[in-house]
Amino acid sequence: MRHRLRGAGWAAHLPAVMFRTLTFDGFRAAAPRLKVLPGMKIHVAALRGAFRRSSFQDAGLAALLLAGAWAGNGAAATPGISGSFAEVAWLREPPAQWVLIGVCIAAVTVRRRWPIPALAAAALAAVVQMALAEAPVPADLAVPIILYTIAAQRRRKVSLALLGAALAVATAWSVYVALDGKVDGWVYKGPFGRGGQVSTLEGFTAFGPTDWGGIPVLGSLLVVAWAIGWGMQSRRAYLGELMARARDLERERGQQAALAVAAERARITRELHDVVAHGLAVIVMQAQGGAAAFAKRPADTLAALDTIVATGRASLADMRHVLSAAGQIEGPARPVPGLAQLPRLVDQVRQAGTPVQLHINGSPRPLSTDVDVSSYRILQEALTNTMKHAGPGACVQVVVSFRSDELRLDVSDNGAGESASGGSGNGLRGMRERVALLGGEVAAGPGPDGGYVVRARIPLDLGEIA
């Protein structure tokens, strides 16, 4: 008697078919993220291009199902029947069943473009095929394959509705087989030639609809296919979200880098302006004084030249430090100017010919580096403006007040020369930027009794004390 192909036999074919199906889709989804060696780029690029073509994947899967149907028919035939393997394979089933197999295979090839119609056609063909055949054929796997595709591509509600419909059909079929599948009925007497008979050595034997599997096998197969497809969709959504976050982070890093570059550029501009402007102002004042005293007081001229040389060297060293620090993450340790160097700055201005009075109110205490450097630069810029704009005979008063919660800087002169606003404005803008970074405020303008006044207030707290 010819052996009937039961569920245990076709269950062995399922992992291979589903593995190939999921491998094609999985490779296509992962191909853009593959990391390859330089020597493999050309070959992997060609493979990616091939696997990206869905028609190539579906054609390969359809060929696999067709080969499985052909081999299954031939392998299930009784060895006693004469003829070649091909003849046995073709003669086992009537032409009508090969048409149904073709419908299932065609549905697989169009499952990406028309997934829902493809599922309906494959399900109908599979049901009719199982009613005519002795056992399921590999082409019946088109139903779970297409259901997997729908679950991987469509909304969850749609795929769940189609899964429920497929389970309902499987349940109805299982109930029919359980009630009437073992008796003679319309199937083997219908107009399908030998559709309801199997060829054996004794002749033809009638059989009813296949009793393969029932709802435990069919239902499990459909649910597993849907779950794998939904898992693939969830994975793609998760990867898409990660890629979107990565793009956002990259964009944010780019913006932060641009802001950091702009801030560093502004800092370098302020430092260069303070260093160069003050040094050049001292040099100009000393050169003018030396030229005026050259004829009558040669000793004063030599002192002015010494001051010019010292100031030029100091300014050049400061400028080199600023420029070199801009290109180094960790530059060599170098003392930074602070309020401790304020007396030297005042002496330098005095040597340039501008009288300066310095007053320190309160108890000096260590300050954070930012506050200390900014305070020194603000006073330096204010004194430089006085030297440039106050005119001859002007004197300057510098008051530094240490209070419990703030530091006050006051620079006033009695000059009647050009106001500081007549310059480029970079110095005042630099002072405002420095104070704003520290949360303070600065005011500059004509004094109540003439001259020019610069007042700065820098808040102090425990975090800013060195």
C-alpha positions in Angstrom: 0.0 0.0 0.0 1.3 3.4 -0.9 2.4 5.5 2.2 0.6 8.7 3.0 2.7 11.7 3.9 1.8 12.7 7.4 2.4 15.8 9.5 5.7 14.5 11.0 7.2 14.3 7.5 6.3 17.8 6.4 7.2 19.3 9.8 10.8 18.4 8.9 10.6 20.6 5.8 9.2 23.6 7.6 12.4 24.9 9.3 14.4 24.9 6.0 11.7 26.7 4.1 11.1 29.3 6.8 14.8 29.7 7.3 15.4 30.6 3.7 12.4 32.9 3.7 13.5 34.8 6.8 17.1 34.8 5.7 16.3 36.6 2.5 14.3 39.3 4.2 16.7 39.5 7.2 19.7 39.9 4.9 18.1 42.6 3.0 17.2 44.5 6.1 20.7 44.1 7.6 22.7 44.6 4.4 23.1 48.4 4.7 24.5 48.0 8.2 27.1 45.3 7.5 30.7 46.0 8.4 33.1 44.4 5.9 36.8 44.4 5.3 38.2 46.7 2.5 39.0 43.7 0.3 35.4 42.4 0.5 33.6 45.6 -0.4 33.2 44.9 -4.1 31.8 41.4 -3.6 29.5 42.4 -0.7 28.3 45.4 -2.6 27.3 43.0 -5.5 25.5 40.7 -3.0 23.7 43.6 -1.4 22.5 44.8 -4.8 21.2 41.3 -5.7 19.4 40.7 -2.4 17.8 44.1 -2.5 15.9 43.1 -5.5 12.7 41.6 -4.1 11.9 39.9 -7.4 15.2 37.9 -7.1 14.2 36.7 -3.6 10.7 35.8 -4.5 11.8 33.9 -7.6 14.3 31.9 -5.6 11.6 31.1 -2.9 9.1 30.1 -5.6 11.7 27.8 -7.2 12.3 26.3 -3.8 8.6 25.5 -3.3 8.3 24.1 -6.8 11.3 21.9 -6.4 9.8 20.7 -3.0 6.5 19.9 -4.6 8.2 18.0 -7.5 10.5 16.1 -5.1 7.7 15.3 -2.7 5.5 13.8 -5.3 8.3 11.6 -6.7 9.6 10.5 -3.3 6.1 9.6 -2.1 5.4 7.3 -5.1 5.5 3.5 -4.6 8.8 2.0 -5.9 6.8 -0.7 -7.7 5.5 1.8 -10.3 7.6 1.8 -13.4 8.9 4.9 -15.2 11.4 7.6 -14.5 11.4 9.8 -11.5 9.9 12.7 -13.5 7.1 10.5 -14.8 6.2 9.4 -11.4 6.2 13.0 -10.1 4.0 14.3 -12.9 1.6 11.3 -12.8 1.0 11.3 -9.1 -1.3 14.4 -9.2 -3.9 15.5 -11.8 -3.4 18.7 -13.8 -5.9 20.5 -11.6 -3.7 20.1 -8.5 -0.7 21.4 -10.4 -2.7 24.5 -11.2 -3.4 25.0 -7.5 0.3 24.6 -6.8 1.0 27.2 -9.4 -1.4 29.6 -7.8 0.4 29.2 -4.5 3.8 29.8 -6.1 2.5 32.8 -8.0 1.1 34.2 -4.8 4.5 34.0 -3.3 6.1 35.9 -6.1 3.6 38.8 -5.8 3.4 38.8 -2.0 5.2 42.1 -1.6 3.2 44.1 -4.1 -0.3 42.6 -3.4 0.1 40.8 0.0 -3.6 40.6 0.9 -4.9 39.3 -2.4 -1.9 36.9 -2.5 -2.9 35.6 0.9 -6.5 35.1 -0.1 -5.5 33.3 -3.3 -2.9 31.1 -1.6 -5.3 30.2 1.2 -8.1 29.2 -1.2 -5.7 27.2 -3.3 -4.3 25.4 -0.3 -7.7 24.4 1.0 -8.8 23.1 -2.3 -5.5 21.3 -2.8 -5.8 19.6 0.6 -9.3 18.5 -0.3 -8.0 16.9 -3.5 -4.7 15.6 -2.4 -3.6 12.8 -0.2 -1.4 15.1 1.9 -0.3 18.7 1.9 2.5 19.8 -0.5 5.3 22.3 0.0 3.4 24.9 -2.0 0.9 25.1 0.8 3.6 26.8 2.9 2.8 29.9 0.7 0.1 30.7 3.3 2.3 31.1 6.3 5.0 32.8 4.2 2.7 35.4 2.9 1.2 35.9 6.4 4.7 36.5 7.6 5.2 39.1 4.9 2.0 40.9 5.9 2.9 40.8 9.6 6.4 42.3 8.7 5.1 45.1 6.5 1.5 46.0 7.5 -0.1 47.5 10.5 -0.6 45.2 13.5 -4.4 45.4 13.3 -4.5 44.3 9.7 -2.1 41.4 10.2 -4.0 40.3 13.3 -7.3 40.3 11.4 -5.8 38.2 8.6 -4.3 35.8 11.1 -7.7 35.4 12.7 -9.3 34.7 9.3 -6.6 32.1 8.5 -7.1 30.4 11.9 -10.9 30.4 11.3 -10.4 28.6 7.9 -7.9 26.2 9.5 -10.4 25.4 12.3 -13.3 24.9 9.9 -11.1 22.6 7.8 -10.1 20.6 10.9 -13.7 20.2 12.0 -14.7 19.0 8.6 -12.0 16.4 8.5 -12.8 15.2 12.0 -16.5 14.8 11.1 -16.5 13.6 7.5 -12.9 13.2 6.3 -12.8 9.4 6.6 -15.9 8.5 4.5 -16.6 8.5 0.9 -17.9 11.9 -0.2 -18.0 14.4 -3.0 -14.2 14.8 -3.2 -13.2 11.6 -4.8 -16.3 11.4 -7.0 -16.0 14.9 -8.3 -14.9 15.9 -11.9 -11.2 15.9 -11.2 -10.1 12.6 -12.8 -8.1 10.7 -10.2 -8.2 13.5 -7.8 -9.8 11.4 -5.1 -8.0 8.1 -5.8 -4.5 6.9 -5.2 -2.6 4.5 -7.5 -1.4 1.3 -5.9 -0.2 -2.1 -7.1 -3.7 -3.4 -6.6 -5.3 -0.6 -8.6 -6.9 2.7 -7.5 -8.0 3.2 -3.9 -10.4 6.1 -3.0 -9.5 8.4 -0.1 -11.2 11.3 1.6 -9.8 14.7 2.4 -6.4 14.8 4.1 -6.4 14.5 7.8 -3.0 16.0 8.1 -2.2 17.9 11.3 -5.5 19.6 12.1 -5.7 22.8 14.0 -2.7 22.1 16.4 -0.3 21.9 13.5 -2.0 24.4 11.1 -2.8 26.9 13.9 0.7 26.7 15.4 2.3 27.2 11.9 0.2 30.3 11.2 0.8 31.8 14.6 4.5 31.2 14.5 4.7 32.8 11.0 2.8 35.8 12.1 4.9 36.2 15.3 8.1 36.0 13.3 6.9 38.7 10.9 5.7 41.0 13.7 9.0 40.5 15.4 10.8 41.6 12.2 8.7 44.7 11.9 9.3 45.5 15.6 13.0 45.1 15.1 13.0 47.3 12.0 11.1 49.9 13.9 13.5 49.7 16.8 16.5 50.0 14.5 14.9 52.9 12.7 14.3 54.7 16.0 18.0 54.0 17.0 19.2 55.4 13.7 17.0 58.5 14.1 18.4 59.0 17.6 21.9 58.6 16.2 21.2 61.2 13.5 19.8 63.5 16.1 22.8 63.0 18.4 25.2 63.5 15.5 23.4 66.7 14.5 23.4 67.9 18.1 27.1 67.1 18.4 27.7 69.1 15.2 25.8 72.1 16.7 27.7 71.8 19.9 31.0 71.7 18.1 30.0 74.8 16.1 29.1 76.6 19.3 32.3 75.5 20.9 34.3 76.8 17.9 32.4 80.1 18.0 33.0 80.5 21.7 36.7 79.6 21.3 37.0 82.1 18.5 35.4 84.8 20.6 37.7 84.0 23.5 40.8 84.2 21.2 39.6 87.5 19.8 39.1 88.9 23.3 42.5 87.7 24.5 44.3 89.0 21.4 42.6 92.3 21.6 43.4 92.8 25.2 47.0 91.7 24.8 47.8 93.6 21.6 45.8 96.7 22.3 47.3 97.3 25.7 50.8 96.5 24.6 50.6 98.8 21.5 49.0 101.6 23.6 52.0 101.4 26.0 54.4 101.3 23.2 52.9 104.3 21.4 52.8 106.3 24.6 56.4 105.5 25.4 57.5 106.2 21.9 55.8 109.6 22.0 57.3 110.5 25.4 60.8 109.3 24.3 60.7 111.4 21.1 59.7 114.5 23.1 62.4 114.0 25.7 65.2 113.0 23.3 66.7 116.4 22.9 66.6 117.5 26.5 66.5 114.3 28.6 68.3 111.5 26.8 68.1 109.3 30.0 64.3 109.4 29.8 64.4 108.4 26.2 66.5 105.3 27.1 64.1 104.4 29.8 61.2 104.8 27.4 63.0 102.5 24.9 63.6 99.9 27.6 59.9 100.0 28.4 59.0 99.6 24.8 61.2 96.6 24.4 59.9 95.0 27.6 56.3 95.7 26.7 56.7 94.3 23.2 58.3 91.1 24.4 55.6 90.6 27.0 52.8 91.2 24.5 54.4 88.9 22.0 54.8 86.2 24.6 51.1 86.5 25.6 50.0 86.5 22.0 52.0 83.3 21.3 50.5 81.7 24.4 47.0 82.5 23.2 47.6 81.2 19.7 49.4 78.0 20.9 46.7 77.2 23.5 44.1 77.3 20.8 45.6 74.3 19.0 46.4 72.3 22.1 44.1 70.2 24.3 46.6 70.3 27.2 49.1 73.0 26.8 52.1 73.5 29.0 51.4 75.1 32.4 51.9 78.9 32.2 50.9 81.5 34.7 47.8 83.4 33.7 47.3 87.1 34.5 45.2 87.9 37.5 44.6 90.5 40.2 47.9 89.6 41.7 49.6 91.2 38.7 47.5 94.4 39.0 50.3 96.4 40.7 52.6 95.6 37.9 50.0 96.6 35.3 49.5 99.9 37.2 53.3 100.6 37.2 53.4 99.9 33.5 50.7 102.5 32.8 52.5 105.0 35.1 55.7 104.5 33.2 53.8 105.2 30.0 53.0 108.7 31.4 49.5 108.3 32.8 49.2 108.8 36.6 47.2 106.0 38.3 45.8 105.7 41.8 45.1 102.1 43.0 42.7 101.4 45.9 41.8 97.9 47.3 38.8 97.8 49.5 37.8 94.8 51.6 39.9 91.7 52.2 41.4 90.2 49.1 40.8 86.5 48.8 41.6 83.8 46.2 39.2 83.8 43.3 38.4 81.2 40.7 40.6 81.4 37.5 37.7 82.7 35.3 36.9 85.5 37.7 40.6 86.3 38.4 41.6 86.5 34.7 38.4 88.3 33.6 38.9 90.9 36.3 42.4 91.6 35.3 41.5 91.8 31.6 38.6 94.3 32.3 41.0 96.6 34.3 43.6 96.2 31.6 41.2 97.2 28.9 39.8 100.1 30.9 43.3 101.5 31.5 44.2 101.0 27.8 41.1 103.0 26.8 42.2 105.8 29.2 45.7 105.9 27.7 44.3 106.0 24.2 41.4 108.4 24.6 41.7 110.5 27.8 44.3 112.9 26.4 47.4 114.4 28.0 47.3 115.3 31.6 44.6 112.8 32.6 44.9 110.7 35.7 43.1 107.5 36.5 41.6 106.0 39.6 41.3 102.3 40.0 39.1 100.8 42.8 38.8 97.1 43.5 36.2 96.3 46.1 35.9 92.8 47.6 32.5 92.2 49.1 30.9 89.1 50.6 28.9 88.2 47.5 30.4 90.2 44.7 33.5 91.9 43.3 33.3 95.5 42.1 35.8 97.1 39.6 35.7 100.9 39.1 38.0 102.7 36.7 37.5 106.4 36.2 39.6 109.2 34.7 39.3 113.0 34.5 40.3 113.2 30.9 38.6 115.5 28.4 39.8 113.7 25.3 37.9 111.4 22.8 35.4 109.0 24.3 36.1 105.3 24.1 33.1 105.0 21.9 35.1 106.6 19.1 37.1 103.4 18.7 36.2 100.1 17.2 34.2 99.1 20.3 35.9 95.7 20.5 37.3 96.4 23.9 33.9 97.3 25.5 32.3 94.4 23.8 34.9 92.1 25.1 34.4 93.4 28.6 30.6 92.9 28.4 31.1 89.3 27.1 33.5 88.4 29.9 31.2 89.8 32.6 28.1 88.2 31.0 29.8 84.8 31.1 30.2 85.2 34.8 26.7 86.4 35.4 27.6 90.0 36.2 27.1 93.3 34.5 29.2 96.2 33.3 28.5 99.9 32.6 30.7 102.3 30.7 30.1 106.0 29.9 30.9 109.6 30.8 31.3 110.3 34.5 29.2 112.8 36.4 32.1 115.2 36.8 33.5 114.6 33.3 36.0 112.0 32.1 35.0 108.4 31.5 33.9 105.7 34.0 33.9 101.9 33.7 32.1 99.9 36.4 31.8 96.1 36.5 30.1 93.9 39.0 30.9 90.2 39.2 28.9 87.9 41.6 30.9 85.6 43.8 29.7 82.4 45.4 31.4 79.3 46.9 31.7 77.7 43.5 33.8 80.6 42.2 36.2 80.8 45.1 39.5 79.0 44.4 
